[in-house]
Amino acid sequence: MAQEVQIGPDSIERTAKIRHPVAVPVLTVITIGIYGIYWWYQINREMVDLGRARNADGLGENATTSLLAIFPGFLIIVPPYVSLYNGIKRMQRAQEVTTGEVTMNGWIVLALIVGSFVIGIAGLIVPGYIQSEMNKVWESTGYGQAAALPETPPTAVTAVEGQPPTEPPAQV
């Protein structure tokens, strides 16, 4: 399950999700691509919200444009690649704004896309890589968690034959 983090200090409405990098390609395959389209819109919307919250340029103006380049833009072939290129640039800018350093490598994305023409499954690594890099952005926003799950206390260890159950170690 994705964890929500608050993007800006002033509004709870501006949230982003820290998603598991493996879940994105798996859900995309299970839903026959529908989740991938939804995910692309969401990460672009989150970057637009980050740009508005931080008054930073270069993080996008409208996430719907990026969505339309993917679907139905794929019919023209070129728009999805332009959207991906621009998306990678925005993600690098988001990393620069939040963490101060850029760790996302566009050449890795390009190599994976070219590799997907030879080995189709290589293309499934791209959304996972992108999401793992975006998770770095959201983990460093510094505004805390908007919807954190409560921490569950440790439970007693079950008894082994002939021995009483042991207590969990004390938390400091």
VEXPA-266780 format. One record per residue: x, y, z of N, C-alpha, C in turn; residue in three letters; residue number from 1. Coordinates in Angstrom, 2 decimals, decimal comma, padded with zeros to 5 digits. Layout:
<site <X Y Z> <X Y Z> <X Y Z> ALA NUM>
...
This chain:
<site <000,83 -001,17 000,00> <000,00 000,00 000,00> <000,88 001,24 000,00> MET 1>
<site <000,47 002,25 -000,73> <001,25 003,47 -000,85> <001,09 004,33 000,40> ALA 2>
<site <002,16 005,01 000,73> <002,16 005,90 001,88> <002,07 007,34 001,37> GLN 3>
<site <001,17 008,12 001,94> <001,01 009,50 001,52> <001,88 010,42 002,34> GLU 4>
<site <002,47 011,41 001,66> <003,25 012,44 002,33> <002,73 013,80 001,88> VAL 5>
<site <002,83 014,75 002,76> <002,37 016,10 002,48> <003,44 016,82 001,68> GLN 6>
<site <003,04 017,45 000,58> <004,00 018,13 -000,29> <004,33 019,52 000,23> ILE 7>
<site <003,31 020,27 000,62> <003,53 021,64 001,07> <003,16 021,83 002,52> GLY 8>
<site <003,67 022,89 003,14> <003,39 023,11 004,55> <002,00 023,65 004,82> PRO 9>
<site <001,36 024,24 003,80> <000,12 024,94 004,03> <-001,14 024,14 003,77> ASP 10>
<site <-001,05 023,08 003,01> <-002,28 022,41 002,59> <-002,14 020,90 002,65> SER 11>
<site <-003,12 020,26 003,24> <-003,15 018,80 003,28> <-003,58 018,26 001,91> ILE 12>
<site <-004,25 019,08 001,12> <-004,72 018,63 -000,18> <-003,58 018,30 -001,12> GLU 13>
<site <-002,41 018,88 -000,91> <-001,26 018,59 -001,76> <-000,48 017,43 -001,16> ARG 14>
<site <-000,78 016,26 -001,64> <-000,09 015,07 -001,15> <000,51 014,30 -002,32> THR 15>
<site <001,52 013,52 -002,02> <002,14 012,62 -002,99> <002,19 011,24 -002,35> ALA 16>
<site <002,37 010,24 -003,17> <002,41 008,88 -002,65> <003,78 008,28 -002,86> LYS 17>
<site <004,25 007,62 -001,81> <005,46 006,82 -001,90> <004,97 005,41 -002,24> ILE 18>
<site <005,18 005,02 -003,48> <004,69 003,73 -003,97> <005,85 002,74 -004,03> ARG 19>
<site <005,52 001,47 -003,91> <006,56 000,44 -004,04> <006,95 000,35 -005,52> HIS 20>
<site <008,25 000,41 -005,82> <008,69 000,40 -007,22> <008,28 -000,85 -008,01> PRO 21>
<site <008,12 -001,96 -007,36> <007,72 -003,19 -008,05> <006,21 -003,18 -008,31> VAL 22>
<site <005,46 -002,52 -007,46> <004,00 -002,51 -007,60> <003,56 -001,80 -008,87> ALA 23>
<site <004,29 -000,78 -009,28> <003,87 000,00 -010,45> <003,87 -000,86 -011,72> VAL 24>
<site <004,97 -001,54 -012,07> <004,89 -002,38 -013,28> <003,96 -003,58 -013,12> PRO 25>
<site <003,88 -004,14 -011,93> <003,00 -005,29 -011,72> <001,54 -004,89 -011,93> VAL 26>
<site <001,14 -003,77 -011,32> <-000,24 -003,31 -011,50> <-000,52 -002,90 -012,94> LEU 27>
<site <000,50 -002,38 -013,62> <000,33 -002,01 -015,02> <000,06 -003,24 -015,87> THR 28>
<site <000,78 -004,31 -015,61> <000,57 -005,56 -016,36> <-000,80 -006,16 -016,02> VAL 29>
<site <-001,14 -006,19 -014,73> <-002,41 -006,79 -014,32> <-003,60 -006,05 -014,93> ILE 30>
<site <-003,52 -004,73 -015,00> <-004,64 -003,94 -015,52> <-004,53 -003,65 -017,02> THR 31>
<site <-003,62 -004,34 -017,69> <-003,41 -004,20 -019,12> <-003,10 -002,75 -019,51> ILE 32>
<site <-002,28 -002,11 -018,72> <-001,81 -000,77 -019,03> <-002,59 000,38 -018,43> GLY 33>
<site <-003,77 000,13 -017,93> <-004,60 001,21 -017,40> <-003,95 001,86 -016,19> ILE 34>
<site <-003,40 001,06 -015,27> <-002,74 001,64 -014,10> <-001,54 002,47 -014,52> TYR 35>
<site <-000,82 002,07 -015,55> <000,34 002,83 -016,02> <-000,05 004,23 -016,47> GLY 36>
<site <-001,18 004,33 -017,14> <-001,67 005,64 -017,59> <-002,07 006,48 -016,38> ILE 37>
<site <-002,78 005,88 -015,45> <-003,18 006,58 -014,22> <-001,94 007,01 -013,43> TYR 38>
<site <-000,96 006,13 -013,30> <000,27 006,42 -012,56> <001,03 007,58 -013,19> TRP 39>
<site <001,12 007,60 -014,52> <001,84 008,69 -015,20> <001,17 010,03 -014,92> TRP 40>
<site <-000,16 010,05 -014,94> <-000,88 011,29 -014,61> <-000,59 011,70 -013,16> TYR 41>
<site <-000,66 010,74 -012,24> <-000,47 011,06 -010,82> <000,93 011,60 -010,52> GLN 42>
<site <001,97 010,98 -011,06> <003,31 011,48 -010,74> <003,53 012,86 -011,35> ILE 43>
<site <002,92 013,12 -012,50> <003,03 014,46 -013,08> <002,23 015,47 -012,28> ASN 44>
<site <001,06 015,08 -011,78> <000,26 015,98 -010,94> <001,00 016,29 -009,64> ARG 45>
<site <001,64 015,27 -009,06> <002,40 015,48 -007,82> <003,55 016,45 -008,04> GLU 46>
<site <004,20 016,37 -009,20> <005,29 017,31 -009,48> <004,76 018,73 -009,69> MET 47>
<site <003,61 018,87 -010,33> <003,00 020,19 -010,49> <002,67 020,77 -009,11> VAL 48>
<site <002,11 019,95 -008,23> <001,80 020,40 -006,86> <003,07 020,79 -006,11> ASP 49>
<site <004,15 020,03 -006,29> <005,41 020,37 -005,65> <005,93 021,71 -006,14> LEU 50>
<site <005,82 021,94 -007,44> <006,26 023,22 -008,01> <005,47 024,38 -007,45> GLY 51>
<site <004,17 024,20 -007,28> <003,34 025,27 -006,71> <003,64 025,47 -005,23> ARG 52>
<site <003,88 024,39 -004,50> <004,15 024,50 -003,06> <005,50 025,15 -002,80> ALA 53>
<site <006,47 024,89 -003,64> <007,83 025,41 -003,43> <008,14 026,63 -004,29> ARG 54>
<site <007,16 027,09 -005,10> <007,37 028,19 -006,03> <008,60 027,92 -006,91> ASN 55>
<site <008,68 026,71 -007,44> <009,81 026,30 -008,26> <009,37 026,15 -009,71> ALA 56>
<site <010,19 026,66 -010,60> <009,92 026,51 -012,03> <010,44 025,17 -012,52> ASP 57>
<site <009,92 024,73 -013,65> <010,42 023,53 -014,29> <009,81 022,23 -013,81> GLY 58>
<site <008,72 022,30 -013,04> <008,08 021,08 -012,55> <006,74 020,82 -013,22> LEU 59>
<site <006,47 021,52 -014,29> <005,25 021,29 -015,05> <004,15 022,26 -014,70> GLY 60>
<site <003,24 022,41 -015,63> <002,10 023,31 -015,46> <000,77 022,56 -015,41> GLU 61>
<site <000,67 021,50 -016,21> <-000,60 020,79 -016,33> <-000,33 019,30 -016,55> ASN 62>
<site <-000,74 018,49 -015,62> <-000,51 017,04 -015,72> <-001,37 016,40 -016,81> ALA 63>
<site <-002,46 017,02 -017,17> <-003,35 016,46 -018,19> <-002,65 016,42 -019,54> THR 64>
<site <-001,80 017,39 -019,82> <-001,06 017,40 -021,09> <-000,15 016,17 -021,19> THR 65>
<site <000,52 015,85 -020,09> <001,37 014,66 -020,08> <000,55 013,39 -020,27> SER 66>
<site <-000,63 013,36 -019,67> <-001,51 012,22 -019,83> <-001,96 012,06 -021,27> LEU 67>
<site <-002,36 013,16 -021,91> <-002,84 013,09 -023,29> <-001,73 012,71 -024,26> LEU 68>
<site <-000,48 013,01 -023,92> <000,62 012,60 -024,78> <000,80 011,09 -024,74> ALA 69>
<site <000,49 010,48 -023,60> <000,60 009,03 -023,48> <-000,61 008,35 -024,11> ILE 70>
<site <-001,80 008,80 -023,72> <-003,02 008,22 -024,25> <-003,98 009,34 -024,61> PHE 71>
<site <-004,36 009,53 -025,82> <-004,22 008,71 -027,01> <-003,01 009,05 -027,88> PRO 72>
<site <-002,04 009,81 -027,36> <-000,88 010,22 -028,14> <-000,05 009,08 -028,69> GLY 73>
<site <-000,14 007,89 -028,07> <000,64 006,76 -028,55> <000,27 006,38 -029,99> PHE 74>
<site <-000,91 006,79 -030,45> <-001,33 006,49 -031,82> <-000,44 007,20 -032,85> LEU 75>
<site <000,17 008,31 -032,47> <001,04 009,05 -033,37> <002,51 008,63 -033,18> ILE 76>
<site <002,81 007,84 -032,17> <004,10 007,26 -031,83> <005,03 008,24 -031,12> ILE 77>
<site <005,18 009,46 -031,57> <006,17 010,39 -031,02> <005,78 011,00 -029,66> VAL 78>
<site <004,54 011,43 -029,44> <004,20 012,13 -028,19> <004,56 011,40 -026,89> PRO 79>
<site <004,40 010,07 -026,78> <004,78 009,44 -025,52> <006,27 009,60 -025,19> PRO 80>
<site <007,11 009,56 -026,21> <008,54 009,71 -025,98> <008,90 011,14 -025,59> TYR 81>
<site <008,21 012,10 -026,18> <008,42 013,50 -025,79> <007,95 013,70 -024,35> VAL 82>
<site <006,80 013,12 -024,00> <006,29 013,23 -022,64> <007,24 012,56 -021,65> SER 83>
<site <007,80 011,42 -022,01> <008,74 010,73 -021,14> <010,01 011,56 -020,96> LEU 84>
<site <010,53 012,12 -022,05> <011,73 012,96 -021,97> <011,48 014,16 -021,05> TYR 85>
<site <010,37 014,85 -021,28> <010,05 016,02 -020,45> <009,77 015,61 -019,01> ASN 86>
<site <009,13 014,46 -018,83> <008,87 013,95 -017,48> <010,15 013,67 -016,72> GLY 87>
<site <011,13 013,07 -017,40> <012,42 012,79 -016,76> <013,10 014,11 -016,36> ILE 88>
<site <013,03 015,10 -017,22> <013,62 016,42 -016,90> <012,93 017,03 -015,68> LYS 89>
<site <011,59 016,90 -015,61> <010,86 017,44 -014,45> <011,22 016,67 -013,18> ARG 90>
<site <011,39 015,37 -013,30> <011,75 014,56 -012,13> <013,15 014,91 -011,63> MET 91>
<site <014,06 015,15 -012,56> <015,40 015,58 -012,16> <015,33 016,94 -011,48> GLN 92>
<site <014,49 017,82 -011,97> <014,31 019,14 -011,35> <013,69 018,98 -009,96> ARG 93>
<site <012,74 018,07 -009,81> <012,12 017,81 -008,50> <013,17 017,32 -007,51> ALA 94>
<site <014,06 016,45 -007,96> <015,14 015,98 -007,08> <016,06 017,13 -006,70> GLN 95>
<site <016,34 017,99 -007,65> <017,20 019,15 -007,37> <016,56 020,09 -006,36> GLU 96>
<site <015,25 020,28 -006,48> <014,53 021,19 -005,57> <014,46 020,62 -004,16> VAL 97>
<site <014,22 019,32 -004,04> <014,00 018,74 -002,71> <015,26 018,22 -002,04> THR 98>
<site <016,09 017,48 -002,78> <017,26 016,87 -002,16> <018,54 017,64 -002,41> THR 99>
<site <018,55 018,49 -003,41> <019,75 019,25 -003,74> <020,69 018,52 -004,69> GLY 100>
<site <020,41 017,26 -004,99> <021,23 016,51 -005,93> <020,33 015,71 -006,86> GLU 101>
<site <020,83 015,44 -008,06> <020,07 014,70 -009,06> <020,66 013,30 -009,17> VAL 102>
<site <019,85 012,29 -008,83> <020,31 010,91 -008,93> <019,65 010,16 -010,08> THR 103>
<site <018,59 010,71 -010,63> <017,91 010,06 -011,75> <018,73 010,24 -013,02> MET 104>
<site <018,98 009,12 -013,70> <019,79 009,13 -014,90> <018,92 008,85 -016,11> ASN 105>
<site <018,79 009,83 -016,98> <017,99 009,67 -018,19> <018,56 008,65 -019,15> GLY 106>
<site <019,88 008,45 -019,11> <020,50 007,46 -019,98> <020,08 006,05 -019,61> TRP 107>
<site <019,85 005,80 -018,32> <019,37 004,48 -017,90> <017,98 004,24 -018,46> ILE 108>
<site <017,13 005,24 -018,40> <015,77 005,11 -018,95> <015,85 004,86 -020,45> VAL 109>
<site <016,70 005,60 -021,14> <016,85 005,41 -022,58> <017,34 004,00 -022,90> LEU 110>
<site <018,34 003,52 -022,16> <018,86 002,17 -022,39> <017,78 001,11 -022,15> ALA 111>
<site <016,97 001,31 -021,12> <015,90 000,35 -020,85> <014,83 000,37 -021,94> LEU 112>
<site <014,53 001,54 -022,47> <013,53 001,62 -023,53> <014,06 000,97 -024,81> ILE 113>
<site <015,32 001,26 -025,15> <015,92 000,61 -026,33> <015,99 -000,90 -026,11> VAL 114>
<site <016,35 -001,30 -024,89> <016,41 -002,71 -024,58> <015,05 -003,39 -024,65> GLY 115>
<site <013,99 -002,63 -024,41> <012,65 -003,22 -024,46> <012,24 -003,59 -025,88> SER 116>
<site <012,90 -002,98 -026,89> <012,61 -003,37 -028,27> <013,22 -004,74 -028,57> PHE 117>
<site <014,31 -005,08 -027,85> <014,94 -006,38 -028,04> <014,35 -007,40 -027,07> VAL 118>
<site <014,30 -007,02 -025,80> <013,75 -007,88 -024,75> <012,58 -007,11 -024,15> ILE 119>
<site <011,38 -007,47 -024,50> <010,19 -006,71 -024,12> <010,04 -006,44 -022,64> GLY 120>
<site <010,49 -007,35 -021,81> <010,30 -007,20 -020,37> <011,17 -006,07 -019,79> ILE 121>
<site <012,20 -005,65 -020,50> <013,06 -004,56 -020,01> <012,27 -003,27 -019,85> ALA 122>
<site <011,23 -003,09 -020,65> <010,41 -001,89 -020,55> <009,63 -001,81 -019,25> GLY 123>
<site <009,43 -002,95 -018,59> <008,71 -002,95 -017,32> <009,57 -002,40 -016,18> LEU 124>
<site <010,87 -002,34 -016,39> <011,76 -001,83 -015,36> <011,69 -000,30 -015,30> ILE 125>
<site <011,34 000,35 -016,40> <011,33 001,82 -016,47> <010,41 002,43 -015,42> VAL 126>
<site <009,12 002,04 -015,32> <008,28 002,67 -014,30> <008,76 002,40 -012,87> PRO 127>
<site <009,32 001,22 -012,64> <009,85 000,92 -011,31> <011,03 001,81 -010,96> GLY 128>
<site <011,92 002,04 -011,93> <013,07 002,92 -011,72> <012,61 004,36 -011,48> TYR 129>
<site <011,67 004,81 -012,30> <011,16 006,17 -012,14> <010,51 006,34 -010,77> ILE 130>
<site <009,70 005,36 -010,35> <009,04 005,47 -009,05> <010,04 005,44 -007,91> GLN 131>
<site <011,09 004,63 -008,01> <012,08 004,60 -006,92> <012,79 005,94 -006,81> SER 132>
<site <013,04 006,60 -007,94> <013,66 007,93 -007,89> <012,69 008,98 -007,36> GLU 133>
<site <011,41 008,86 -007,70> <010,43 009,81 -007,17> <010,21 009,60 -005,68> MET 134>
<site <010,35 008,37 -005,20> <010,24 008,11 -003,77> <011,29 008,89 -003,00> ASN 135>
<site <012,48 009,06 -003,57> <013,52 009,85 -002,92> <013,08 011,30 -002,75> LYS 136>
<site <012,37 011,80 -003,76> <011,86 013,18 -003,69> <010,86 013,31 -002,56> VAL 137>
<site <009,90 012,39 -002,51> <008,81 012,51 -001,52> <009,30 012,22 -000,11> TRP 138>
<site <010,30 011,37 000,04> <010,85 011,09 001,37> <011,61 012,29 001,92> GLU 139>
<site <012,06 013,18 001,04> <012,85 014,31 001,50> <012,08 015,63 001,51> SER 140>
<site <010,74 015,57 001,35> <009,99 016,82 001,30> <010,05 017,60 002,61> THR 141>
<site <010,17 016,90 003,72> <010,35 017,58 005,00> <009,09 018,07 005,67> GLY 142>
<site <007,93 017,74 005,14> <006,69 018,22 005,74> <005,96 017,14 006,52> TYR 143>
<site <006,58 016,01 006,72> <005,95 014,96 007,51> <004,98 014,15 006,71> GLY 144>
<site <004,36 013,22 007,38> <003,44 012,31 006,73> <002,01 012,77 006,96> GLN 145>
<site <001,25 012,80 005,88> <-000,14 013,23 006,00> <-001,03 012,09 006,49> ALA 146>
<site <-000,73 010,89 006,08> <-001,58 009,77 006,44> <-000,72 008,58 006,85> ALA 147>
<site <000,05 008,75 007,88> <000,94 007,68 008,33> <000,14 006,61 009,05> ALA 148>
<site <000,53 005,38 008,85> <-000,13 004,28 009,54> <000,38 004,23 010,97> LEU 149>
<site <-000,48 003,90 011,93> <-000,03 003,83 013,32> <000,97 002,69 013,49> PRO 150>
<site <001,95 002,92 014,34> <002,95 001,90 014,60> <002,36 000,85 015,53> GLU 151>
<site <002,52 -000,41 015,17> <001,98 -001,48 015,99> <003,04 -001,95 016,96> THR 152>
<site <002,66 -002,18 018,22> <003,64 -002,64 019,20> <004,04 -004,08 018,90> PRO 153>
<site <005,28 -004,45 019,24> <005,70 -005,83 019,00> <004,93 -006,79 019,88> PRO 154>
<site <004,72 -007,98 019,40> <003,98 -008,98 020,17> <004,96 -009,97 020,78> THR 155>
<site <004,45 -010,72 021,73> <005,29 -011,72 022,40> <005,63 -012,83 021,42> ALA 156>
<site <006,83 -013,37 021,57> <007,26 -014,47 020,73> <006,55 -015,73 021,21> VAL 157>
<site <006,11 -016,54 020,29> <005,38 -017,75 020,68> <006,30 -018,73 021,40> THR 158>
<site <005,69 -019,54 022,21> <006,45 -020,49 023,03> <006,96 -021,64 022,19> ALA 159>
<site <008,19 -022,06 022,49> <008,76 -023,25 021,89> <008,41 -024,39 022,82> VAL 160>
<site <008,33 -025,59 022,33> <007,93 -026,73 023,15> <008,68 -026,77 024,47> GLU 161>
<site <007,94 -026,76 025,55> <008,52 -026,88 026,88> <009,07 -025,59 027,46> GLY 162>
<site <009,02 -024,47 026,71> <009,54 -023,20 027,22> <008,42 -022,17 027,23> GLN 163>
<site <008,42 -021,27 028,22> <007,39 -020,22 028,26> <007,67 -019,18 027,17> PRO 164>
<site <006,63 -018,44 026,77> <006,86 -017,39 025,77> <007,76 -016,30 026,32> PRO 165>
<site <008,55 -015,71 025,45> <009,46 -014,64 025,87> <008,84 -013,30 025,54> THR 166>
<site <009,23 -012,29 026,27> <008,75 -010,93 026,05> <009,60 -010,28 024,95> GLU 167>
<site <009,01 -009,39 024,19> <009,81 -008,68 023,18> <010,82 -007,76 023,85> PRO 168>
<site <011,88 -007,41 023,14> <012,87 -006,51 023,73> <012,26 -005,14 023,99> PRO 169>
<site <012,73 -004,48 025,03> <012,21 -003,16 025,38> <012,64 -002,15 024,33> ALA 170>
<site <011,71 -001,24 023,98> <012,03 -000,20 023,01> <012,61 001,00 023,74> GLN 171>
<site <013,59 001,59 023,11> <014,25 002,76 023,71> <013,68 004,01 023,12> VAL 172>
